[in-house]
Amino acid sequence: MDFDKSRVFIDESEVLKVLGHPVRLKIVAGLCTKECNVKYIWECLGLPQATVSQHLALLKNKGIIMGTRDGVEVHYSVIHPLARKIVGLLME
């Protein structure tokens, strides 16, 4: 195998860093199967709402998830294809 000197893996390493936290990995795994609001996520994880919101903000800022407003609620879903692929491989 030869090493590709031109490929720098910047995007890939950023996704791996963000998914490297167990809570964020759980959130993304859950969102890969179902679009959810923040209340549903923190109830499922048993974590404080503030903690979940901080993780969601980071995932959103890194382009892993997006929020879609539905009235007063925001429903989150995974939009980054590599994140979906990584979680899919981990769930096999």
Order of alpha helices (4+ residues) and beta strands (2+ residues): alpha-alpha-beta-alpha-alpha-beta-beta-alpha
